[in-house]
Amino acid sequence: MRLTRDRVLTAAIRLADQSGLAALSMRKLAAELDVEAMSLYNHVKNKEDLLDGVADLVMGEMDRPVAGGQWRAEMHRRAASVYEVLRRHWWAVDLIASRQTPGPAHLAHYDATIGCLHAAGFPYLLAGHACSAMDSHVFGFTIRRRDLPFDPDKLAEWAEHNLPQISVERYPHVHDIAEKIVSDEYRDAGFEFGLELILDGLEKVLATVTRE
């Protein structure tokens, strides 16, 4: 199969998904593609260009909001998609945040986001603040989930194991919520909870602004 830039970037994402971004090297990437390392430089200028391309390809997987509809539903759909993509590519959070040269998918994503908000009546500055607030929640929640000292999909198991070590006398509230987790009365809906708070706040602010 002929080597192309897209094929190189896709293979890099596959390697990062398997072993993390720190394990990604030109040598390993060449081995994954069964080519000589020097042939990669016909498609990427250097490691930074490779990382820029990888970040942009991941951004391209995220749903873009559409202007003209219900802005709140569009922002919710966008945030959920970004969160899902970042969970799939758990290493990409820091990479995307660190890029100094946004690619076409990155620019198109944010252009669509700002455009959707502006079409709904958000002045550009407020649209920028709104986008920043939503991204801070999505990226921050993803990092927090990624860096937990246990598998977040097995939260009940972790709580059940640690519950006997939590003194009900000294930490009654922590003990109570841990019991609810174990008994399945409590479900970790923190992402949705935080997102809805932000959207509620934006809706209130929008009602007070003068349309530009």
C-alpha positions as CSV (number, residue, x, y, z in Angstrom):
1,M,0.0,0.0,0.0
2,R,1.4,3.4,-1.0
3,L,2.5,5.6,1.9
4,T,0.6,8.8,2.4
5,R,0.5,11.5,5.1
6,D,-2.9,10.3,6.2
7,R,-1.7,6.7,6.5
8,V,1.3,7.9,8.6
9,L,-0.8,9.9,10.9
10,T,-3.4,7.2,11.3
11,A,-0.7,4.7,12.2
12,A,0.7,7.2,14.8
13,I,-2.7,7.5,16.4
14,R,-2.9,3.7,16.5
15,L,0.5,3.4,18.3
16,A,-0.4,6.2,20.7
17,D,-3.7,4.5,21.5
18,Q,-1.8,1.3,22.3
19,S,1.1,2.6,24.4
20,G,0.7,6.4,24.9
21,L,2.2,9.4,23.2
22,A,5.5,9.1,25.0
23,A,6.1,5.7,23.3
24,L,5.6,7.2,19.8
25,S,8.8,7.5,17.9
26,M,9.7,7.8,14.2
27,R,11.5,4.4,14.5
28,K,8.4,2.6,16.0
29,L,6.1,4.4,13.5
30,A,8.3,3.2,10.6
31,A,8.2,-0.4,11.9
32,E,4.4,-0.2,12.3
33,L,4.2,0.8,8.6
34,D,6.9,-1.6,7.5
35,V,9.0,1.1,5.9
36,E,12.4,2.8,6.5
37,A,12.3,5.6,9.0
38,M,13.7,8.1,6.4
39,S,10.7,7.5,4.1
40,L,8.4,9.1,6.7
41,Y,10.0,12.4,6.1
42,N,8.5,12.5,2.7
43,H,5.1,13.0,4.5
44,V,6.0,14.7,7.7
45,K,8.7,17.4,8.1
46,N,9.7,16.3,11.6
47,K,8.3,15.1,14.9
48,E,6.5,18.3,15.6
49,D,4.8,18.2,12.2
50,L,3.8,14.7,13.0
51,L,2.3,15.7,16.3
52,D,0.5,18.7,14.7
53,G,-1.0,16.3,12.2
54,V,-2.0,13.8,14.8
55,A,-3.7,16.4,16.9
56,D,-5.6,17.8,13.9
57,L,-6.7,14.3,12.8
58,V,-8.1,13.7,16.3
59,M,-9.9,17.1,16.2
60,G,-11.4,16.0,12.9
61,E,-13.2,13.1,14.7
62,M,-15.2,15.5,16.9
63,D,-18.7,16.6,15.9
64,R,-19.0,20.3,14.9
65,P,-22.1,22.2,15.9
66,V,-24.4,23.5,13.2
67,A,-25.5,27.1,13.2
68,G,-29.2,28.0,12.9
69,G,-30.7,25.3,15.2
70,Q,-31.0,25.0,18.9
71,W,-27.6,26.3,20.1
72,R,-27.9,24.6,23.5
73,A,-28.5,21.2,21.9
74,E,-25.7,21.8,19.5
75,M,-23.3,22.7,22.3
76,H,-24.3,19.6,24.2
77,R,-23.8,17.4,21.2
78,R,-20.4,19.0,20.6
79,A,-19.2,18.6,24.2
80,A,-20.4,15.0,24.3
81,S,-18.5,14.2,21.1
82,V,-15.3,15.9,22.3
83,Y,-15.5,13.9,25.6
84,E,-16.0,10.6,23.8
85,V,-13.2,11.2,21.3
86,L,-10.8,12.2,24.2
87,R,-11.8,9.1,26.1
88,R,-11.0,7.0,23.0
89,H,-7.7,8.8,22.6
90,W,-6.8,9.3,26.2
91,W,-3.4,10.7,25.4
92,A,-4.6,13.5,23.1
93,V,-5.8,15.9,25.8
94,D,-2.4,17.3,26.6
95,L,-1.3,17.1,22.9
96,I,-4.2,19.2,21.6
97,A,-3.8,21.8,24.4
98,S,-0.1,22.2,23.7
99,R,-0.2,22.7,19.9
100,Q,0.9,26.2,18.8
101,T,0.0,25.6,15.1
102,P,-3.7,24.7,14.8
103,G,-4.5,22.7,11.7
104,P,-7.5,22.9,9.3
105,A,-9.7,20.5,11.3
106,H,-8.9,22.4,14.6
107,L,-9.7,25.8,13.0
108,A,-12.9,24.4,11.3
109,H,-14.1,23.0,14.6
110,Y,-13.8,26.3,16.5
111,D,-15.0,28.3,13.6
112,A,-18.2,26.2,13.6
113,T,-18.5,26.5,17.4
114,I,-18.1,30.3,17.5
115,G,-20.4,30.6,14.4
116,C,-23.2,28.6,16.0
117,L,-23.0,30.6,19.2
118,H,-22.9,33.9,17.3
119,A,-25.8,33.0,15.1
120,A,-27.8,32.3,18.3
121,G,-27.1,35.9,19.5
122,F,-23.9,35.6,21.4
123,P,-21.5,38.5,20.8
124,Y,-18.2,37.3,19.6
125,L,-16.4,38.0,22.9
126,L,-19.1,36.2,24.9
127,A,-19.0,33.3,22.4
128,G,-15.3,33.0,23.0
129,H,-15.8,33.0,26.8
130,A,-18.6,30.4,26.4
131,C,-16.4,28.1,24.3
132,S,-13.5,28.4,26.8
133,A,-15.8,27.6,29.7
134,M,-17.2,24.5,28.0
135,D,-13.7,23.3,26.9
136,S,-12.3,23.8,30.4
137,H,-15.0,21.5,31.7
138,V,-14.7,18.8,29.0
139,F,-10.9,18.8,29.0
140,G,-10.6,19.1,32.8
141,F,-13.1,16.3,33.4
142,T,-11.3,14.1,30.9
143,I,-8.0,14.6,32.6
144,R,-9.5,14.0,36.1
145,R,-11.1,10.8,34.9
146,R,-7.9,9.7,33.1
147,D,-5.7,10.3,36.2
148,L,-7.8,8.6,38.7
149,P,-5.9,5.9,40.7
150,F,-8.5,3.3,39.7
151,D,-10.6,2.2,36.7
152,P,-13.5,4.7,36.7
153,D,-15.7,2.1,35.0
154,K,-15.3,0.0,38.1
155,L,-16.0,2.7,40.6
156,A,-18.4,0.5,42.6
157,E,-15.8,-2.2,43.1
158,W,-13.2,0.4,44.2
159,A,-15.7,2.0,46.7
160,E,-16.7,-1.4,48.1
161,H,-13.1,-2.3,48.7
162,N,-12.3,1.0,50.4
163,L,-15.5,1.5,52.3
164,P,-14.4,-0.4,55.4
165,Q,-11.4,1.9,55.6
166,I,-13.5,5.1,55.8
167,S,-14.5,5.9,59.3
168,V,-18.2,6.7,59.5
169,E,-17.5,8.7,62.8
170,R,-14.7,10.8,61.3
171,Y,-15.9,11.1,57.7
172,P,-19.7,10.6,57.8
173,H,-20.4,12.3,54.5
174,V,-17.7,10.5,52.5
175,H,-18.9,7.3,54.0
176,D,-22.5,8.0,53.1
177,I,-21.8,8.7,49.4
178,A,-19.5,5.7,49.2
179,E,-22.3,3.5,50.5
180,K,-24.6,5.0,47.8
181,I,-22.1,4.2,45.1
182,V,-21.8,0.6,46.3
183,S,-25.6,0.2,46.5
184,D,-26.0,1.8,43.0
185,E,-28.2,4.6,44.4
186,Y,-25.6,7.1,43.1
187,R,-24.4,7.2,39.6
188,D,-21.4,9.2,38.5
189,A,-23.0,11.8,36.2
190,G,-20.5,14.5,36.9
191,F,-19.8,15.3,33.3
192,E,-23.5,15.9,32.5
193,F,-24.0,17.8,35.7
194,G,-21.2,20.2,35.1
195,L,-22.1,20.7,31.5
196,E,-25.7,21.5,32.3
197,L,-24.6,24.1,34.9
198,I,-22.5,25.8,32.3
199,L,-25.3,25.8,29.7
200,D,-27.8,27.1,32.2
201,G,-25.5,29.9,33.0
202,L,-24.9,30.8,29.3
203,E,-28.6,30.7,28.7
204,K,-29.1,33.3,31.5
205,V,-26.3,35.5,30.2
206,L,-27.6,35.3,26.6
207,A,-31.0,36.6,27.8
208,T,-29.4,39.8,29.0
209,V,-27.2,40.7,26.0
210,T,-27.9,43.1,23.2
211,R,-27.6,41.4,19.9
212,E,-24.8,42.5,17.6
